[in-house]
Structure formats: structure tokens, C-alpha cells
Amino acid sequence: VTIITGGSRGIGYATADAFLKEGAKVIITASSPESAEGAVAKLRQKYPNSVIDGISPNLASLESVREAFQGVSQKYGCVEVLVNNAGIAQQALFTDITDEMWHRLIETNLSGAFYCSREAVKRMLKNKDGKIVNVASMWGEVGAAMEVHYSASKAGLIGLTKALAKELGLSGITVNAVSPGVIKSDMLSEFSRQ
């Protein structure tokens, strides 16, 4: 049983496709029910005999995440793999970043991964087994001009990964992160090559 946050497009959708190819039960999250339903419909066409579902919890809300994980556990069993992929990006000069912009990125990119991981770990600890993969960014490692809030959120995600891996490793739970570079996806659609 695999939950992939932000699984309706881009890296998340490709990840869902890869897990389905390997026979996993896949539950994707998306920011809206329509996005989730659309992605699930496309994946069902390709994998008609697989277990695929879509949900749209507010990842910045602890209560919404808790309810989503309870629903998945009741319907499909213990979550064995969590891919924290959901994320947003935004370009702005540091002096133009508002409190609202800061909180929105931190809540989506970092707090969402924290809430989802905590709910998954509660269930994984009982089985002494599980995998968590956090999709960070190269900007979390080296920083990016005009993306201070994005870089900070992804650096926080890398720190969360390292600390959680040390804490959970002896319990049989693996925690890793990947830091992609530039990937052609919807997140970068506002940029064009010139």
C-alpha cells in the first residue's frame, strides 16, 4: 500500500505509474478531487486490474491528513510506502516575500511531509517495516536566488529526512530523499526556453 502525495501530475504521477507497474496498491493525493479523479482515470486505463485510488486532503492541515490516513488504512490496510512529493514553487525577490507566501510554501512543502510522515510512521512502527521517500530539490541543498522560501522549505525537508532516518532506522523503517534538478513538469510551465 503506497501513498504518493501530489500524485496527479509531474514527478508524482510518474512515481505512481512506476509503483503500479510493480504491482503496488497506489493511493495518490491531489489538491482537488477533480485532479485526483482525472489522474486515477488515466492510470486505470493503463492498469485496469490494479488498485488505484485518489484523495484530496489538505496536507497543511493535521486533521485532514489524519482523516485521510485513517481512511486509507481502513480501506486498504497499513501504509507500507509513503512518497512525500506534493510541493509548490514560487519565484520572488526576498524583500517581496509576504508572510502569506512564506507560510504557504512551508506548510505545503515541509509541514505536509511532516504530518504525512508522522501518520505513516504510527502504522509502520507496529510492523517494524516501511519506506518513506521525500522529494526535495537541488535548491534545498544549494539555495536559489529569488526562491528563498522554496529553498528553505526543501532544505528543511532534507533535514527532516536525515534526522528521521537516524531515528527510525533501528525500527526497520527506511527514510530517504531525492533532490531532483530541473524537471520538465507543470511546476515549471511558466518558464520557456528562449
Residue pairs with C-beta under 8 A, 6 or more apart in sequence:
1 24
1 25
1 27
1 72
1 76
1 77
1 78
1 79
1 80
1 81
2 19
2 24
2 25
2 26
2 27
2 79
2 80
2 81
2 82
2 83
3 27
3 28
3 29
3 69
3 72
3 79
3 81
3 82
3 83
3 116
3 120
4 12
4 15
4 16
4 19
4 26
4 27
4 28
4 29
4 83
4 85
5 12
5 28
5 29
5 59
5 82
5 83
5 84
5 85
5 86
5 112
5 113
5 116
6 12
6 29
6 30
6 31
6 85
6 86
6 87
6 135
7 13
7 15
7 16
7 26
7 28
7 29
7 30
7 39
7 54
7 83
7 85
8 28
8 29
8 30
8 31
8 35
8 36
8 38
8 39
8 54
9 30
9 35
9 39
9 185
9 186
10 183
10 185
10 186
10 187
11 85
11 135
11 180
11 183
11 185
12 28
12 83
12 85
12 86
12 135
13 28
13 39
15 83
15 85
16 26
16 28
16 39
16 43
16 52
17 43
17 46
19 26
19 81
20 26
20 43
20 46
20 47
20 50
20 52
21 47
23 50
24 81
25 50
25 51
25 52
25 76
26 43
26 50
26 51
26 52
26 53
27 52
27 53
27 54
27 55
27 72
27 76
28 36
28 39
28 40
28 43
28 52
28 53
28 54
28 55
29 36
29 54
29 55
29 56
29 57
29 59
29 68
29 86
30 36
30 39
30 54
30 55
30 56
31 56
31 86
32 56
33 54
33 56
35 54
35 56
36 54
36 55
36 56
37 54
39 54
40 52
40 53
40 54
43 50
43 52
44 50
44 52
51 76
53 72
53 75
53 76
55 68
55 71
55 72
57 64
57 65
57 67
57 68
58 64
58 65
59 65
59 86
59 107
59 108
59 111
59 112
59 115
59 116
60 107
60 108
60 111
60 112
60 115
61 115
62 115
65 112
65 115
65 116
65 119
66 115
66 119
68 119
69 79
69 116
69 119
69 120
69 123
72 79
73 79
73 123
78 123
78 124
78 126
78 127
79 119
79 120
79 123
79 124
79 130
80 124
80 127
80 129
80 130
80 131
81 130
81 131
81 132
81 133
82 116
82 117
82 120
82 130
82 131
82 132
82 133
83 132
83 133
83 135
84 112
84 113
84 116
84 117
84 132
84 133
84 134
84 135
84 157
85 135
86 108
86 109
86 112
86 113
87 108
87 109
87 135
87 137
87 153
87 154
87 187
88 104
88 105
88 108
88 109
88 187
89 105
89 147
89 150
89 187
89 188
90 101
90 105
90 147
90 149
90 150
91 146
91 147
92 101
92 146
92 147
92 149
93 146
94 146
94 148
97 148
97 149
101 149
102 149
105 149
105 150
105 152
105 153
106 149
106 152
106 153
106 156
108 153
109 150
109 153
109 154
109 156
109 157
110 153
110 156
110 157
110 160
113 134
113 157
113 160
114 160
117 132
117 134
117 160
117 164
117 175
120 130
120 132
121 130
121 132
121 164
121 168
121 173
123 130
124 130
124 168
124 171
124 173
125 168
125 171
125 173
127 172
128 171
128 172
128 173
129 172
129 173
130 172
130 173
130 174
131 173
131 174
131 175
131 176
132 161
132 164
132 173
132 174
132 175
132 176
133 175
133 176
133 177
133 178
134 157
134 158
134 160
134 161
134 175
134 176
134 177
134 178
135 177
135 178
135 180
136 154
136 157
136 158
136 161
136 177
136 178
136 179
137 150
137 151
137 154
137 179
137 180
138 179
138 180
138 181
139 147
139 150
139 151
139 154
140 151
140 153
140 154
140 155
140 156
140 157
140 158
140 179
141 155
141 158
141 179
143 151
143 155
144 150
144 151
154 179
157 177
158 177
158 179
161 175
161 176
161 177
164 175
165 174
165 175
165 176
168 174
168 175
169 175
182 188
